[in-house]
Amino acid sequence: MAAVVLKAGRDKSIRRRHPWIFSGAVAEVRGKPEPGESVAVLAAGGEQLGWGAYSPASGIPVRMWSFDPATQVDRTFFRERLRAAVAARANLPALCHTDAWRLVNAESDGLPGLVVDRYGEYLVVQISAAGPEHWRPVLVELLGEVVPGRGIWERSDLAIRNREGLSPRSGLMLGNQPPPVLEIHEGPVRFLVDVVGGQKTGFYLDQRENRARAGAYAADGRVLNVFSYTGGFGLVALGAGARAVTQIDAAEPALALAQRNLSLNGFAPERAEHRVGNAFDLLRRLRDQGERYDLVVIDPPKFAETAAHLPKAARAYKDVNMLGCQLLRPGGVLCTFSCSGHLETTLFQKIVADAALDAGRHAVILERLGAAADHPVLLSFPEGEYLKGLICRVA
């Protein structure tokens, strides 16, 4: 039996059901496990603590499948985990009005390194760790069995796979290839999604409830949507009664799809302006031109990929939020986010507070936001809480 033995005193997190074992906690690897192979996890005294997936190239050489030594990690194990993930979302109120949601959220669904998103009749899979990579053929077959649909597409084109010794990969896994764009809906608002080449798995499903919350402040106002991608926040704002929306993004194809989404929902072209370019430069230009908005939404990409990037990321978050505050009319609303898991919630709040101070504005928090309900966070795995947001009134 292949096994990973922990150093003395390094089993506390596993006993508290944290699913990661870092390389510094490993005393010995017994046997010659292959990447992704299941290994017994043993405390220094020999007590078995469960089973995990072995990843020799990673700084996290073991991700736990189960904390029960009696578990058999086999086809049945994965079938039951997938069924449990599907069942957990069956009665979520937020999913009653959409046909797109996260079906498997990695560690928080007991399947570390595996993400599965559903877009209508298609599934999109991302594998970021050696464990699900090892079980890939079984997982694909089981997904087709547990969630029948038209096709399963893979988007394992993640840079993080390099840390696992895995190469990026994307393509058809099962069934039919998705069309160039899929149509989904969130309530009455419809979106075109590029699952083959778009960001993440094609859309920011984790922001579903947050789009609705931001939209609640948009009625009869001018809205600025920064890092807009395909216009999600802007479209919901228009649906909620916004007079006009300006969408800013660096990717011209994303804004082209945003324009198609505008037409798809029957909004007049003059109600939305789309600007391609560097967000920081465009925001400064708008500020200097005297433009002012009633609602500013700032949803940037991940500025801090690792903890080492935090200082630079903090400066970027502060800069963009300062500009956002300067572009708001007195009494306007700032809706701002960070998806950097390494940036803690308290630090994010401090950065936004400093940004408001530098802008010479007074701000109060109206709402705190996180990822949508289909992106659950395991209590013993705080690293899963990557998305944080604030809705602030800015005087």
VMD Tcl script that draws the C-alpha trace (Angstrom):
set ca {
  {0.00 0.00 0.00}
  {1.42 3.37 -1.05}
  {1.37 5.83 1.83}
  {2.39 9.32 2.85}
  {3.60 9.64 6.43}
  {3.31 13.01 8.13}
  {5.87 14.58 10.42}
  {5.17 14.53 14.14}
  {2.69 17.25 15.07}
  {1.76 17.99 11.47}
  {-1.52 16.07 11.47}
  {-3.65 18.70 13.21}
  {-5.04 20.28 10.04}
  {-5.96 16.87 8.62}
  {-7.77 15.96 11.82}
  {-9.68 19.22 11.38}
  {-10.50 18.06 7.85}
  {-8.48 20.55 5.89}
  {-8.04 18.81 2.51}
  {-4.47 19.88 1.69}
  {-1.15 18.43 2.86}
  {1.80 20.70 2.09}
  {5.23 19.35 1.24}
  {6.71 20.62 4.51}
  {4.39 18.33 6.48}
  {5.55 15.12 4.74}
  {8.10 12.94 6.51}
  {8.14 9.97 4.18}
  {6.55 8.54 1.06}
  {6.23 4.75 1.15}
  {6.06 2.76 -2.02}
  {6.27 4.34 -5.46}
  {2.90 5.99 -6.07}
  {2.25 7.42 -9.52}
  {0.92 10.98 -9.96}
  {-2.78 11.00 -9.05}
  {-2.68 7.59 -7.41}
  {-4.54 7.20 -4.13}
  {-2.30 6.95 -1.08}
  {-2.99 6.23 2.57}
  {-2.27 9.23 4.78}
  {-0.59 8.22 8.04}
  {0.17 10.18 11.20}
  {3.72 9.94 12.52}
  {2.67 7.14 14.88}
  {1.18 5.06 12.06}
  {-2.54 5.87 12.49}
  {-4.29 6.14 9.16}
  {-6.09 9.46 8.74}
  {-7.70 8.84 5.37}
  {-6.95 8.70 1.67}
  {-5.60 11.31 -0.70}
  {-4.41 11.86 -4.26}
  {-0.63 11.96 -4.63}
  {1.01 14.74 -6.65}
  {4.83 14.58 -6.45}
  {5.41 17.70 -8.58}
  {3.23 19.95 -6.45}
  {3.84 22.02 -3.34}
  {0.65 20.30 -2.17}
  {1.69 16.66 -2.66}
  {-1.55 15.26 -1.24}
  {-5.15 16.41 -1.61}
  {-7.56 14.44 0.52}
  {-10.29 12.33 -1.04}
  {-11.61 11.08 2.28}
  {-10.90 11.34 6.00}
  {-12.34 7.86 6.58}
  {-9.70 5.08 6.43}
  {-12.44 2.60 5.47}
  {-13.26 4.48 2.25}
  {-12.50 2.79 -1.05}
  {-11.54 5.37 -3.66}
  {-13.02 3.75 -6.73}
  {-15.67 4.24 -9.38}
  {-18.47 3.99 -6.85}
  {-16.79 6.63 -4.67}
  {-16.75 9.16 -7.51}
  {-20.28 8.33 -8.62}
  {-21.57 9.07 -5.13}
  {-19.56 12.30 -4.84}
  {-20.94 13.53 -8.16}
  {-24.49 12.58 -7.23}
  {-24.12 14.37 -3.90}
  {-22.90 17.54 -5.66}
  {-25.88 17.48 -8.02}
  {-28.32 16.85 -5.15}
  {-26.84 19.70 -3.09}
  {-27.87 22.15 -5.81}
  {-31.29 20.69 -6.51}
  {-33.15 23.02 -4.13}
  {-31.02 26.15 -4.18}
  {-33.47 29.05 -4.60}
  {-31.06 31.06 -6.76}
  {-30.95 28.29 -9.40}
  {-34.71 28.25 -10.00}
  {-34.37 31.12 -12.48}
  {-31.30 30.10 -14.47}
  {-30.05 27.26 -16.65}
  {-26.35 27.71 -15.86}
  {-24.58 26.95 -12.59}
  {-21.56 25.31 -10.96}
  {-22.18 21.60 -10.57}
  {-18.93 20.62 -8.80}
  {-16.86 23.09 -6.78}
  {-13.64 21.15 -6.16}
  {-12.64 20.78 -2.49}
  {-15.97 22.06 -1.23}
  {-17.72 19.15 -2.93}
  {-15.13 16.60 -1.81}
  {-13.48 16.48 -5.25}
  {-10.24 18.51 -5.03}
  {-9.00 19.83 -8.34}
  {-12.28 19.25 -10.21}
  {-14.66 21.96 -11.36}
  {-17.74 21.25 -13.46}
  {-20.03 23.99 -14.77}
  {-23.35 23.42 -16.46}
  {-24.52 25.58 -19.35}
  {-27.93 24.33 -20.42}
  {-27.39 20.92 -21.98}
  {-23.59 21.12 -21.94}
  {-21.04 20.55 -19.19}
  {-17.64 22.25 -19.03}
  {-14.93 20.54 -16.98}
  {-11.73 21.96 -15.50}
  {-9.12 19.66 -13.98}
  {-6.37 21.42 -12.05}
  {-4.77 18.64 -9.96}
  {-3.19 15.21 -10.41}
  {-5.99 13.33 -8.61}
  {-8.87 14.03 -11.00}
  {-6.41 13.87 -13.90}
  {-5.65 10.27 -12.92}
  {-9.38 9.48 -12.75}
  {-10.28 11.55 -15.82}
  {-11.71 8.72 -17.99}
  {-13.88 7.49 -15.12}
  {-15.05 10.99 -14.23}
  {-16.04 11.76 -17.82}
  {-18.02 8.53 -18.10}
  {-19.74 9.12 -14.77}
  {-20.62 12.72 -15.61}
  {-22.33 11.50 -18.77}
  {-24.25 9.02 -16.62}
  {-25.14 11.27 -13.67}
  {-25.85 14.44 -15.69}
  {-27.02 13.36 -19.17}
  {-26.72 16.11 -21.76}
  {-25.58 16.92 -25.26}
  {-21.86 17.13 -24.60}
  {-18.94 17.61 -22.21}
  {-16.18 20.08 -23.09}
  {-12.85 20.34 -21.26}
  {-11.24 23.67 -20.32}
  {-8.19 22.43 -18.42}
  {-6.16 25.19 -20.06}
  {-5.00 26.53 -16.71}
  {-1.52 27.80 -15.88}
  {-1.89 26.26 -12.42}
  {-1.63 22.79 -14.01}
  {2.08 23.45 -14.52}
  {2.54 23.31 -10.74}
  {1.07 19.80 -10.81}
  {3.36 18.66 -13.61}
  {0.40 18.67 -16.02}
  {0.14 20.24 -19.45}
  {-2.79 22.50 -20.37}
  {-5.53 20.77 -22.33}
  {-8.91 21.62 -23.82}
  {-11.27 19.85 -26.18}
  {-14.23 17.55 -26.49}
  {-14.57 14.90 -23.77}
  {-17.92 13.31 -24.58}
  {-20.86 13.78 -26.93}
  {-21.26 16.82 -29.15}
  {-19.02 19.86 -29.32}
  {-20.71 23.02 -28.02}
  {-21.63 25.66 -30.62}
  {-19.45 28.79 -30.90}
  {-21.76 30.52 -28.42}
  {-24.36 29.07 -26.07}
  {-27.37 31.02 -24.86}
  {-28.15 30.96 -21.14}
  {-30.36 33.09 -18.93}
  {-30.47 34.58 -15.44}
  {-34.10 35.38 -14.86}
  {-35.25 37.54 -17.79}
  {-31.71 38.48 -18.87}
  {-30.11 36.34 -21.57}
  {-26.41 35.89 -22.26}
  {-24.32 34.43 -25.06}
  {-21.43 32.38 -23.65}
  {-18.24 31.20 -25.35}
  {-17.39 28.03 -23.42}
  {-14.67 27.04 -25.89}
  {-12.49 30.15 -25.71}
  {-14.00 32.48 -23.12}
  {-12.61 33.29 -19.68}
  {-12.91 30.68 -16.91}
  {-15.37 28.13 -18.32}
  {-17.02 30.80 -20.45}
  {-18.87 32.97 -17.93}
  {-18.61 34.30 -14.38}
  {-21.24 32.10 -12.79}
  {-19.95 32.98 -9.32}
  {-21.23 36.56 -9.76}
  {-24.87 35.61 -10.47}
  {-26.41 36.90 -7.23}
  {-24.02 39.85 -7.17}
  {-25.18 41.01 -10.59}
  {-28.71 41.13 -9.21}
  {-27.60 42.99 -6.05}
  {-25.71 45.59 -8.07}
  {-28.66 45.95 -10.42}
  {-30.85 46.91 -7.48}
  {-28.94 50.23 -7.30}
  {-29.06 50.94 -11.05}
  {-32.59 52.23 -11.65}
  {-32.66 55.45 -13.72}
  {-28.89 55.88 -13.29}
  {-25.72 56.05 -15.37}
  {-23.65 52.91 -14.84}
  {-19.94 52.31 -15.41}
  {-18.98 48.62 -15.68}
  {-15.19 48.21 -15.41}
  {-13.50 44.95 -16.51}
  {-16.91 44.19 -18.00}
  {-16.02 41.05 -19.97}
  {-19.21 40.23 -21.95}
  {-21.28 42.78 -20.07}
  {-22.95 40.77 -17.33}
  {-23.29 43.51 -14.71}
  {-24.20 46.07 -17.37}
  {-26.97 43.99 -18.90}
  {-28.54 43.26 -15.53}
  {-28.33 46.98 -14.72}
  {-30.13 47.85 -17.96}
  {-32.76 45.23 -17.17}
  {-33.20 46.88 -13.77}
  {-33.88 50.26 -15.35}
  {-30.48 51.93 -15.81}
  {-30.61 54.83 -18.27}
  {-27.21 54.12 -19.82}
  {-24.22 51.83 -19.32}
  {-20.57 52.25 -20.25}
  {-18.67 48.94 -20.52}
  {-14.85 48.88 -20.32}
  {-12.65 45.87 -21.11}
  {-9.25 45.21 -22.65}
  {-10.53 42.34 -24.81}
  {-12.25 43.40 -28.01}
  {-13.86 39.95 -28.58}
  {-15.45 40.12 -25.12}
  {-16.98 43.53 -25.86}
  {-18.16 42.31 -29.27}
  {-20.07 39.57 -27.45}
  {-21.35 42.20 -24.98}
  {-22.81 44.11 -27.93}
  {-24.49 40.95 -29.19}
  {-25.88 40.40 -25.69}
  {-27.31 43.92 -25.79}
  {-29.17 43.13 -28.98}
  {-30.22 39.69 -27.72}
  {-32.06 41.35 -24.82}
  {-33.75 43.97 -26.99}
  {-31.92 46.99 -25.55}
  {-31.43 49.97 -27.86}
  {-27.79 50.34 -29.01}
  {-27.55 53.89 -27.69}
  {-28.14 52.71 -24.11}
  {-24.70 51.09 -23.94}
  {-21.23 52.33 -24.87}
  {-18.37 49.84 -25.23}
  {-14.78 51.01 -24.77}
  {-11.78 48.79 -25.50}
  {-8.56 49.53 -23.66}
  {-6.59 49.55 -20.45}
  {-9.06 50.14 -17.63}
  {-6.73 52.34 -15.58}
  {-6.02 54.63 -18.53}
  {-9.65 54.84 -19.58}
  {-10.83 55.59 -16.04}
  {-8.37 58.47 -15.74}
  {-9.52 59.83 -19.08}
  {-13.18 59.66 -18.03}
  {-12.37 61.34 -14.72}
  {-10.44 64.14 -16.41}
  {-13.31 64.65 -18.87}
  {-15.65 65.26 -15.92}
  {-17.78 62.14 -16.42}
  {-19.79 61.07 -13.38}
  {-21.87 57.97 -12.73}
  {-24.54 56.81 -10.31}
  {-23.19 53.25 -10.07}
  {-19.63 52.04 -10.69}
  {-18.96 48.29 -10.82}
  {-15.32 47.16 -10.56}
  {-14.78 43.43 -11.11}
  {-11.09 43.02 -12.01}
  {-9.21 39.83 -12.86}
  {-7.11 38.13 -10.21}
  {-4.36 40.65 -9.43}
  {-2.63 38.32 -6.92}
  {-1.95 34.85 -8.33}
  {0.31 34.07 -5.36}
  {1.05 35.59 -1.96}
  {4.23 37.10 -3.44}
  {2.06 39.22 -5.76}
  {0.06 40.78 -2.91}
  {1.96 44.09 -2.56}
  {1.65 44.88 -6.27}
  {-1.95 43.67 -6.31}
  {-2.83 45.89 -3.35}
  {-1.57 48.92 -5.23}
  {-3.64 48.00 -8.29}
  {-6.81 47.46 -6.23}
  {-6.28 50.79 -4.47}
  {-5.70 52.66 -7.71}
  {-8.75 51.31 -9.52}
  {-11.02 51.86 -6.51}
  {-9.74 55.42 -6.05}
  {-10.62 56.13 -9.67}
  {-13.99 54.49 -9.20}
  {-14.76 56.74 -6.24}
  {-13.67 59.84 -8.18}
  {-16.05 58.92 -11.00}
  {-19.10 58.65 -8.74}
  {-21.50 61.52 -8.19}
  {-22.06 62.34 -4.49}
  {-24.32 59.67 -3.08}
  {-23.44 57.21 -5.83}
  {-22.77 53.52 -5.30}
  {-19.48 51.64 -5.70}
  {-19.76 47.89 -6.21}
  {-16.24 46.48 -6.03}
  {-14.74 42.99 -6.00}
  {-11.58 40.96 -5.60}
  {-11.29 37.36 -6.75}
  {-7.73 37.00 -5.38}
  {-7.86 34.25 -2.78}
  {-4.61 35.47 -1.23}
  {-6.19 38.85 -0.47}
  {-8.09 38.51 2.80}
  {-11.45 40.21 3.30}
  {-10.18 42.57 6.01}
  {-7.27 43.71 3.84}
  {-9.58 44.24 0.87}
  {-11.82 46.47 2.98}
  {-8.79 48.45 4.17}
  {-7.61 48.94 0.59}
  {-11.02 50.23 -0.52}
  {-11.15 52.51 2.56}
  {-7.72 53.95 1.69}
  {-8.83 54.40 -1.92}
  {-11.88 56.40 -0.84}
  {-9.70 58.49 1.46}
  {-7.24 59.26 -1.34}
  {-10.17 60.21 -3.57}
  {-11.32 62.65 -0.91}
  {-14.61 60.80 -0.51}
  {-16.56 59.40 2.45}
  {-17.86 55.84 1.99}
  {-20.00 53.44 4.01}
  {-20.60 49.74 3.42}
  {-24.16 48.85 2.44}
  {-23.63 45.17 1.62}
  {-20.92 42.51 1.70}
  {-20.87 40.04 -1.16}
  {-19.36 36.65 -1.93}
  {-19.62 33.87 -4.48}
  {-22.99 32.51 -5.59}
  {-24.64 29.73 -3.58}
  {-23.67 27.06 -6.11}
  {-20.03 27.86 -5.21}
  {-20.13 26.61 -1.60}
  {-17.19 27.05 0.76}
  {-16.18 24.14 2.98}
  {-15.92 25.45 6.56}
  {-12.63 23.65 7.12}
  {-11.21 25.06 3.86}
  {-11.20 28.88 4.09}
  {-9.00 29.05 0.99}
  {-12.16 28.28 -0.97}
  {-13.56 31.72 -0.14}
  {-11.78 33.59 -2.92}
  {-14.45 36.09 -4.06}
  {-15.28 39.06 -1.88}
  {-17.19 42.21 -2.68}
  {-18.44 45.46 -1.16}
  {-21.33 47.70 -2.09}
  {-20.59 51.17 -0.73}
  {-22.42 54.47 -0.72}
  {-19.92 57.19 -1.59}
  {-20.57 60.76 -0.48}
}
mol new
graphics top color blue
foreach p $ca { graphics top sphere $p radius 0.5 }
foreach p [lrange $ca 0 end-1] q [lrange $ca 1 end] { graphics top cylinder $p $q radius 0.2 }
display resetview
